[in-house]
Amino acid sequence: MSTAAVPADDKGDRGGDRDKKRSMGRRKQCKFCGDETLKIDYKDAGLLKYFITDRGKLTPRRLSGNCAKHQREIAVAVNRARMLAIMPFAVTGA
């Protein structure tokens, strides 16, 4: 049973350089701020399906690229569509 020598400057931090900020790349533009003709409507299930996952959950802002204002409007529209059975609450099955 051999033990490997641990360098003196390594303090058990296995995550690498945690002080450095991670480069996130380019930020997505909000789809609704860029195109004023698009309107968020609870009856438009075709538009709303892009903002829910395959499990039926809402996608977060950092993934969808929406601004805070339009993300809130998307959440309200999806909830209204769910109440009227236009969209499912959750996807069941295999």
C-alpha positions as CSV (number, residue, x, y, z in Angstrom):
1,M,0.0,0.0,0.0
2,S,1.7,3.2,-1.2
3,T,0.7,6.7,-0.6
4,A,1.4,9.4,-3.2
5,A,3.3,12.4,-2.1
6,V,1.1,15.6,-2.0
7,P,2.8,18.8,-3.2
8,A,3.2,21.4,-0.5
9,D,1.3,24.1,-2.5
10,D,-1.7,21.8,-3.0
11,K,-4.1,22.3,-0.2
12,G,-6.5,19.6,-1.1
13,D,-8.3,21.8,-3.6
14,R,-9.2,19.4,-6.4
15,G,-11.4,21.9,-8.3
16,G,-8.5,23.8,-9.9
17,D,-8.5,27.6,-9.9
18,R,-11.7,28.4,-8.2
19,D,-10.9,32.1,-8.0
20,K,-10.9,32.6,-11.7
21,K,-14.2,33.5,-13.3
22,R,-15.5,31.1,-15.9
23,S,-16.0,32.5,-19.3
24,M,-19.7,32.0,-20.2
25,G,-19.4,33.0,-23.8
26,R,-21.9,35.3,-25.6
27,R,-25.2,36.1,-23.9
28,K,-28.4,35.2,-25.7
29,Q,-30.7,38.0,-26.9
30,C,-34.3,38.0,-25.7
31,K,-36.5,36.8,-28.5
32,F,-39.3,39.1,-27.6
33,C,-37.2,42.2,-27.1
34,G,-35.5,41.7,-30.5
35,D,-38.8,41.2,-32.4
36,E,-41.6,43.5,-31.4
37,T,-44.2,41.6,-33.5
38,L,-44.0,38.5,-31.3
39,K,-46.6,38.5,-28.6
40,I,-46.8,36.1,-25.7
41,D,-50.2,34.5,-25.6
42,Y,-51.4,31.6,-23.6
43,K,-53.4,30.3,-26.6
44,D,-50.3,30.0,-28.7
45,A,-49.0,26.5,-27.6
46,G,-46.6,26.4,-30.6
47,L,-44.7,29.3,-29.2
48,L,-44.8,28.3,-25.6
49,K,-43.5,24.7,-26.3
50,Y,-40.0,26.2,-26.9
51,F,-39.9,27.3,-23.3
52,I,-40.7,24.0,-21.6
53,T,-38.6,20.9,-21.3
54,D,-39.5,17.5,-22.5
55,R,-40.6,16.7,-18.9
56,G,-43.0,19.7,-18.9
57,K,-40.9,22.1,-16.8
58,L,-40.2,25.7,-17.6
59,T,-36.7,26.4,-18.9
60,P,-34.7,28.9,-16.9
61,R,-33.8,32.3,-18.1
62,R,-30.1,31.4,-18.5
63,L,-31.0,28.7,-21.0
64,S,-33.9,30.3,-22.8
65,G,-32.2,33.7,-23.2
66,N,-35.3,35.7,-22.2
67,C,-35.1,38.9,-20.2
68,A,-36.7,38.9,-16.7
69,K,-39.8,40.7,-17.9
70,H,-40.6,38.3,-20.7
71,Q,-39.6,35.2,-18.7
72,R,-42.3,36.2,-16.1
73,E,-44.9,36.6,-19.0
74,I,-43.9,33.2,-20.3
75,A,-44.5,31.7,-16.9
76,V,-47.9,33.2,-16.6
77,A,-48.9,32.2,-20.1
78,V,-47.8,28.6,-19.5
79,N,-49.7,28.4,-16.3
80,R,-52.8,29.7,-17.9
81,A,-52.5,27.3,-20.8
82,R,-52.0,24.4,-18.3
83,M,-55.2,25.4,-16.5
84,L,-57.2,25.4,-19.7
85,A,-55.6,22.0,-20.7
86,I,-53.9,23.5,-23.7
87,M,-50.5,22.3,-22.3
88,P,-49.7,19.4,-20.0
89,F,-48.6,19.9,-16.4
90,A,-46.2,17.0,-16.6
91,V,-45.4,14.4,-19.2
92,T,-46.3,10.8,-18.1
93,G,-45.3,7.5,-19.5
94,A,-42.0,5.9,-20.4
